[in-house]
Amino acid sequence: MPYLKFTGHLRRFFPDLSEGMVDGRTVAEVIGVLDERYPGLAAYIIDEQGALRKHVNIFVNDELIQDRR
């Protein structure tokens, strides 16, 4: 189960964000769960084509995701 941390910048727009464990096996599943908890979060980090927005960085096991799709 992934452990999530968020930048202070995201908390400015989503003040209830809290770090911790989230269900999901893929990045897409985790983003879906987060969007259910924090409506609008997915639209903030995913563009209309389903790719990560340029201002978003996601790390998996301390490695930056290079494939933004």
KOLRO-952619 format. One record per atom (N, C-alpha, C): residue in three letters; chain; x, y, z; residue number from 0. Coordinates in nm, 3 decimals, padded with zeros to 5 digits. Example, Ala and Ser with C-alpha at 12.3 -4.5 7.8 and 13.67 -1.06 7.14 Angstrom:
! residues 2
{res->ALA	chain->A	x->01.319	y->-00.569	z->00.780	n->0}
{res->ALA	chain->A	x->01.230	y->-00.450	z->00.780	n->0}
{res->ALA	chain->A	x->01.320	y->-00.330	z->00.780	n->0}
{res->SER	chain->A	x->01.285	y->-00.225	z->00.708	n->1}
{res->SER	chain->A	x->01.367	y->-00.106	z->00.714	n->1}
{res->SER	chain->A	x->01.290	y->00.003	z->00.787	n->1}
//
This chain:
! residues 69
{res->MET	chain->A	x->00.085	y->-00.118	z->00.000	n->0}
{res->MET	chain->A	x->00.000	y->00.000	z->00.000	n->0}
{res->MET	chain->A	x->00.090	y->00.124	z->00.000	n->0}
{res->PRO	chain->A	x->00.067	y->00.217	z->-00.093	n->1}
{res->PRO	chain->A	x->00.152	y->00.335	z->-00.103	n->1}
{res->PRO	chain->A	x->00.137	y->00.431	z->00.015	n->1}
{res->TYR	chain->A	x->00.247	y->00.495	z->00.049	n->2}
{res->TYR	chain->A	x->00.246	y->00.601	z->00.150	n->2}
{res->TYR	chain->A	x->00.265	y->00.732	z->00.074	n->2}
{res->LEU	chain->A	x->00.175	y->00.828	z->00.097	n->3}
{res->LEU	chain->A	x->00.177	y->00.954	z->00.024	n->3}
{res->LEU	chain->A	x->00.217	y->01.071	z->00.111	n->3}
{res->LYS	chain->A	x->00.294	y->01.162	z->00.049	n->4}
{res->LYS	chain->A	x->00.328	y->01.290	z->00.110	n->4}
{res->LYS	chain->A	x->00.291	y->01.398	z->00.009	n->4}
{res->PHE	chain->A	x->00.255	y->01.514	z->00.057	n->5}
{res->PHE	chain->A	x->00.214	y->01.624	z->-00.030	n->5}
{res->PHE	chain->A	x->00.294	y->01.750	z->00.001	n->5}
{res->THR	chain->A	x->00.311	y->01.833	z->-00.100	n->6}
{res->THR	chain->A	x->00.379	y->01.960	z->-00.079	n->6}
{res->THR	chain->A	x->00.284	y->02.059	z->-00.012	n->6}
{res->GLY	chain->A	x->00.342	y->02.159	z->00.048	n->7}
{res->GLY	chain->A	x->00.262	y->02.264	z->00.108	n->7}
{res->GLY	chain->A	x->00.178	y->02.337	z->00.006	n->7}
{res->HIS	chain->A	x->00.228	y->02.344	z->-00.117	n->8}
{res->HIS	chain->A	x->00.153	y->02.411	z->-00.223	n->8}
{res->HIS	chain->A	x->00.016	y->02.345	z->-00.244	n->8}
{res->LEU	chain->A	x->00.012	y->02.213	z->-00.246	n->9}
{res->LEU	chain->A	x->-00.117	y->02.144	z->-00.263	n->9}
{res->LEU	chain->A	x->-00.210	y->02.170	z->-00.145	n->9}
{res->ARG	chain->A	x->-00.154	y->02.181	z->-00.028	n->10}
{res->ARG	chain->A	x->-00.238	y->02.206	z->00.091	n->10}
{res->ARG	chain->A	x->-00.302	y->02.344	z->00.086	n->10}
{res->ARG	chain->A	x->-00.241	y->02.434	z->00.009	n->11}
{res->ARG	chain->A	x->-00.300	y->02.566	z->-00.007	n->11}
{res->ARG	chain->A	x->-00.436	y->02.555	z->-00.077	n->11}
{res->PHE	chain->A	x->-00.447	y->02.462	z->-00.172	n->12}
{res->PHE	chain->A	x->-00.570	y->02.443	z->-00.247	n->12}
{res->PHE	chain->A	x->-00.659	y->02.334	z->-00.188	n->12}
{res->PHE	chain->A	x->-00.599	y->02.240	z->-00.118	n->13}
{res->PHE	chain->A	x->-00.670	y->02.129	z->-00.056	n->13}
{res->PHE	chain->A	x->-00.624	y->02.119	z->00.090	n->13}
{res->PRO	chain->A	x->-00.676	y->02.207	z->00.177	n->14}
{res->PRO	chain->A	x->-00.625	y->02.218	z->00.314	n->14}
{res->PRO	chain->A	x->-00.641	y->02.091	z->00.399	n->14}
{res->ASP	chain->A	x->-00.730	y->02.001	z->00.361	n->15}
{res->ASP	chain->A	x->-00.752	y->01.880	z->00.440	n->15}
{res->ASP	chain->A	x->-00.659	y->01.765	z->00.402	n->15}
{res->LEU	chain->A	x->-00.571	y->01.785	z->00.303	n->16}
{res->LEU	chain->A	x->-00.478	y->01.679	z->00.262	n->16}
{res->LEU	chain->A	x->-00.395	y->01.633	z->00.381	n->16}
{res->SER	chain->A	x->-00.383	y->01.503	z->00.393	n->17}
{res->SER	chain->A	x->-00.296	y->01.451	z->00.499	n->17}
{res->SER	chain->A	x->-00.216	y->01.334	z->00.442	n->17}
{res->GLU	chain->A	x->-00.091	y->01.326	z->00.483	n->18}
{res->GLU	chain->A	x->-00.008	y->01.217	z->00.434	n->18}
{res->GLU	chain->A	x->-00.045	y->01.089	z->00.504	n->18}
{res->GLY	chain->A	x->-00.018	y->00.979	z->00.436	n->19}
{res->GLY	chain->A	x->-00.048	y->00.849	z->00.494	n->19}
{res->GLY	chain->A	x->-00.068	y->00.743	z->00.386	n->19}
{res->MET	chain->A	x->-00.114	y->00.629	z->00.428	n->20}
{res->MET	chain->A	x->-00.135	y->00.515	z->00.339	n->20}
{res->MET	chain->A	x->-00.264	y->00.533	z->00.258	n->20}
{res->VAL	chain->A	x->-00.258	y->00.487	z->00.133	n->21}
{res->VAL	chain->A	x->-00.374	y->00.493	z->00.044	n->21}
{res->VAL	chain->A	x->-00.382	y->00.363	z->-00.034	n->21}
{res->ASP	chain->A	x->-00.502	y->00.311	z->-00.050	n->22}
{res->ASP	chain->A	x->-00.521	y->00.191	z->-00.132	n->22}
{res->ASP	chain->A	x->-00.496	y->00.223	z->-00.278	n->22}
{res->GLY	chain->A	x->-00.438	y->00.129	z->-00.350	n->23}
{res->GLY	chain->A	x->-00.416	y->00.143	z->-00.492	n->23}
{res->GLY	chain->A	x->-00.290	y->00.073	z->-00.534	n->23}
{res->ARG	chain->A	x->-00.298	y->00.003	z->-00.648	n->24}
{res->ARG	chain->A	x->-00.181	y->-00.070	z->-00.697	n->24}
{res->ARG	chain->A	x->-00.106	y->00.008	z->-00.804	n->24}
{res->THR	chain->A	x->-00.174	y->00.103	z->-00.867	n->25}
{res->THR	chain->A	x->-00.109	y->00.183	z->-00.971	n->25}
{res->THR	chain->A	x->-00.123	y->00.330	z->-00.933	n->25}
{res->VAL	chain->A	x->-00.044	y->00.414	z->-00.999	n->26}
{res->VAL	chain->A	x->-00.053	y->00.558	z->-00.976	n->26}
{res->VAL	chain->A	x->-00.194	y->00.606	z->-01.011	n->26}
{res->ALA	chain->A	x->-00.249	y->00.555	z->-01.121	n->27}
{res->ALA	chain->A	x->-00.385	y->00.595	z->-01.162	n->27}
{res->ALA	chain->A	x->-00.489	y->00.559	z->-01.056	n->27}
{res->GLU	chain->A	x->-00.478	y->00.440	z->-00.997	n->28}
{res->GLU	chain->A	x->-00.572	y->00.400	z->-00.892	n->28}
{res->GLU	chain->A	x->-00.560	y->00.490	z->-00.771	n->28}
{res->VAL	chain->A	x->-00.438	y->00.522	z->-00.733	n->29}
{res->VAL	chain->A	x->-00.416	y->00.609	z->-00.618	n->29}
{res->VAL	chain->A	x->-00.475	y->00.748	z->-00.643	n->29}
{res->ILE	chain->A	x->-00.454	y->00.800	z->-00.764	n->30}
{res->ILE	chain->A	x->-00.511	y->00.931	z->-00.796	n->30}
{res->ILE	chain->A	x->-00.663	y->00.926	z->-00.792	n->30}
{res->GLY	chain->A	x->-00.722	y->00.817	z->-00.837	n->31}
{res->GLY	chain->A	x->-00.867	y->00.801	z->-00.830	n->31}
{res->GLY	chain->A	x->-00.918	y->00.802	z->-00.686	n->31}
{res->VAL	chain->A	x->-00.849	y->00.731	z->-00.599	n->32}
{res->VAL	chain->A	x->-00.886	y->00.728	z->-00.456	n->32}
{res->VAL	chain->A	x->-00.874	y->00.868	z->-00.396	n->32}
{res->LEU	chain->A	x->-00.765	y->00.935	z->-00.429	n->33}
{res->LEU	chain->A	x->-00.745	y->01.070	z->-00.376	n->33}
{res->LEU	chain->A	x->-00.853	y->01.166	z->-00.425	n->33}
{res->ASP	chain->A	x->-00.895	y->01.151	z->-00.551	n->34}
{res->ASP	chain->A	x->-00.998	y->01.239	z->-00.604	n->34}
{res->ASP	chain->A	x->-01.132	y->01.216	z->-00.536	n->34}
{res->GLU	chain->A	x->-01.158	y->01.093	z->-00.494	n->35}
{res->GLU	chain->A	x->-01.281	y->01.065	z->-00.417	n->35}
{res->GLU	chain->A	x->-01.275	y->01.135	z->-00.281	n->35}
{res->ARG	chain->A	x->-01.160	y->01.132	z->-00.219	n->36}
{res->ARG	chain->A	x->-01.143	y->01.195	z->-00.087	n->36}
{res->ARG	chain->A	x->-01.137	y->01.347	z->-00.096	n->36}
{res->TYR	chain->A	x->-01.071	y->01.396	z->-00.199	n->37}
{res->TYR	chain->A	x->-01.048	y->01.540	z->-00.217	n->37}
{res->TYR	chain->A	x->-01.094	y->01.579	z->-00.357	n->37}
{res->PRO	chain->A	x->-01.224	y->01.601	z->-00.374	n->38}
{res->PRO	chain->A	x->-01.278	y->01.631	z->-00.507	n->38}
{res->PRO	chain->A	x->-01.204	y->01.747	z->-00.575	n->38}
{res->GLY	chain->A	x->-01.166	y->01.723	z->-00.700	n->39}
{res->GLY	chain->A	x->-01.095	y->01.823	z->-00.777	n->39}
{res->GLY	chain->A	x->-00.945	y->01.802	z->-00.780	n->39}
{res->LEU	chain->A	x->-00.893	y->01.717	z->-00.694	n->40}
{res->LEU	chain->A	x->-00.748	y->01.695	z->-00.689	n->40}
{res->LEU	chain->A	x->-00.697	y->01.633	z->-00.820	n->40}
{res->ALA	chain->A	x->-00.769	y->01.537	z->-00.874	n->41}
{res->ALA	chain->A	x->-00.725	y->01.473	z->-00.999	n->41}
{res->ALA	chain->A	x->-00.715	y->01.575	z->-01.111	n->41}
{res->ALA	chain->A	x->-00.811	y->01.664	z->-01.123	n->42}
{res->ALA	chain->A	x->-00.807	y->01.766	z->-01.228	n->42}
{res->ALA	chain->A	x->-00.690	y->01.861	z->-01.210	n->42}
{res->TYR	chain->A	x->-00.645	y->01.877	z->-01.087	n->43}
{res->TYR	chain->A	x->-00.530	y->01.963	z->-01.060	n->43}
{res->TYR	chain->A	x->-00.399	y->01.899	z->-01.106	n->43}
{res->ILE	chain->A	x->-00.391	y->01.765	z->-01.098	n->44}
{res->ILE	chain->A	x->-00.264	y->01.699	z->-01.131	n->44}
{res->ILE	chain->A	x->-00.264	y->01.626	z->-01.265	n->44}
{res->ILE	chain->A	x->-00.382	y->01.601	z->-01.323	n->45}
{res->ILE	chain->A	x->-00.394	y->01.530	z->-01.450	n->45}
{res->ILE	chain->A	x->-00.457	y->01.623	z->-01.553	n->45}
{res->ASP	chain->A	x->-00.400	y->01.629	z->-01.674	n->46}
{res->ASP	chain->A	x->-00.459	y->01.717	z->-01.776	n->46}
{res->ASP	chain->A	x->-00.573	y->01.646	z->-01.850	n->46}
{res->GLU	chain->A	x->-00.629	y->01.712	z->-01.950	n->47}
{res->GLU	chain->A	x->-00.744	y->01.662	z->-02.024	n->47}
{res->GLU	chain->A	x->-00.713	y->01.535	z->-02.104	n->47}
{res->GLN	chain->A	x->-00.586	y->01.512	z->-02.134	n->48}
{res->GLN	chain->A	x->-00.545	y->01.392	z->-02.207	n->48}
{res->GLN	chain->A	x->-00.506	y->01.276	z->-02.114	n->48}
{res->GLY	chain->A	x->-00.515	y->01.298	z->-01.984	n->49}
{res->GLY	chain->A	x->-00.483	y->01.194	z->-01.887	n->49}
{res->GLY	chain->A	x->-00.337	y->01.187	z->-01.847	n->49}
{res->ALA	chain->A	x->-00.258	y->01.286	z->-01.885	n->50}
{res->ALA	chain->A	x->-00.116	y->01.289	z->-01.850	n->50}
{res->ALA	chain->A	x->-00.094	y->01.379	z->-01.728	n->50}
{res->LEU	chain->A	x->00.014	y->01.352	z->-01.655	n->51}
{res->LEU	chain->A	x->00.047	y->01.440	z->-01.543	n->51}
{res->LEU	chain->A	x->00.077	y->01.580	z->-01.595	n->51}
{res->ARG	chain->A	x->00.027	y->01.678	z->-01.525	n->52}
{res->ARG	chain->A	x->00.056	y->01.816	z->-01.563	n->52}
{res->ARG	chain->A	x->00.205	y->01.844	z->-01.540	n->52}
{res->LYS	chain->A	x->00.258	y->01.941	z->-01.611	n->53}
{res->LYS	chain->A	x->00.401	y->01.970	z->-01.606	n->53}
{res->LYS	chain->A	x->00.449	y->02.012	z->-01.468	n->53}
{res->HIS	chain->A	x->00.361	y->02.072	z->-01.388	n->54}
{res->HIS	chain->A	x->00.402	y->02.119	z->-01.256	n->54}
{res->HIS	chain->A	x->00.394	y->02.011	z->-01.149	n->54}
{res->VAL	chain->A	x->00.357	y->01.889	z->-01.189	n->55}
{res->VAL	chain->A	x->00.337	y->01.779	z->-01.093	n->55}
{res->VAL	chain->A	x->00.453	y->01.680	z->-01.102	n->55}
{res->ASN	chain->A	x->00.508	y->01.645	z->-00.988	n->56}
{res->ASN	chain->A	x->00.610	y->01.540	z->-00.981	n->56}
{res->ASN	chain->A	x->00.560	y->01.431	z->-00.889	n->56}
{res->ILE	chain->A	x->00.568	y->01.308	z->-00.936	n->57}
{res->ILE	chain->A	x->00.529	y->01.193	z->-00.854	n->57}
{res->ILE	chain->A	x->00.651	y->01.101	z->-00.846	n->57}
{res->PHE	chain->A	x->00.680	y->01.059	z->-00.724	n->58}
{res->PHE	chain->A	x->00.792	y->00.969	z->-00.700	n->58}
{res->PHE	chain->A	x->00.738	y->00.834	z->-00.656	n->58}
{res->VAL	chain->A	x->00.795	y->00.728	z->-00.710	n->59}
{res->VAL	chain->A	x->00.763	y->00.593	z->-00.668	n->59}
{res->VAL	chain->A	x->00.894	y->00.531	z->-00.621	n->59}
{res->ASN	chain->A	x->00.897	y->00.490	z->-00.495	n->60}
{res->ASN	chain->A	x->01.020	y->00.437	z->-00.436	n->60}
{res->ASN	chain->A	x->01.137	y->00.533	z->-00.454	n->60}
{res->ASP	chain->A	x->01.113	y->00.659	z->-00.426	n->61}
{res->ASP	chain->A	x->01.213	y->00.766	z->-00.434	n->61}
{res->ASP	chain->A	x->01.263	y->00.795	z->-00.575	n->61}
{res->GLU	chain->A	x->01.196	y->00.742	z->-00.678	n->62}
{res->GLU	chain->A	x->01.235	y->00.770	z->-00.816	n->62}
{res->GLU	chain->A	x->01.125	y->00.849	z->-00.885	n->62}
{res->LEU	chain->A	x->01.166	y->00.957	z->-00.951	n->63}
{res->LEU	chain->A	x->01.072	y->01.041	z->-01.023	n->63}
{res->LEU	chain->A	x->01.015	y->00.965	z->-01.142	n->63}
{res->ILE	chain->A	x->00.883	y->00.967	z->-01.156	n->64}
{res->ILE	chain->A	x->00.819	y->00.904	z->-01.271	n->64}
{res->ILE	chain->A	x->00.856	y->00.985	z->-01.395	n->64}
{res->GLN	chain->A	x->00.912	y->00.919	z->-01.495	n->65}
{res->GLN	chain->A	x->00.951	y->00.986	z->-01.618	n->65}
{res->GLN	chain->A	x->00.837	y->00.983	z->-01.721	n->65}
{res->ASP	chain->A	x->00.761	y->00.875	z->-01.723	n->66}
{res->ASP	chain->A	x->00.648	y->00.864	z->-01.816	n->66}
{res->ASP	chain->A	x->00.530	y->00.939	z->-01.759	n->66}
{res->ARG	chain->A	x->00.496	y->01.052	z->-01.816	n->67}
{res->ARG	chain->A	x->00.392	y->01.139	z->-01.762	n->67}
{res->ARG	chain->A	x->00.253	y->01.094	z->-01.801	n->67}
{res->ARG	chain->A	x->00.241	y->00.981	z->-01.871	n->68}
{res->ARG	chain->A	x->00.110	y->00.928	z->-01.908	n->68}
{res->ARG	chain->A	x->00.068	y->00.829	z->-01.806	n->68}
//
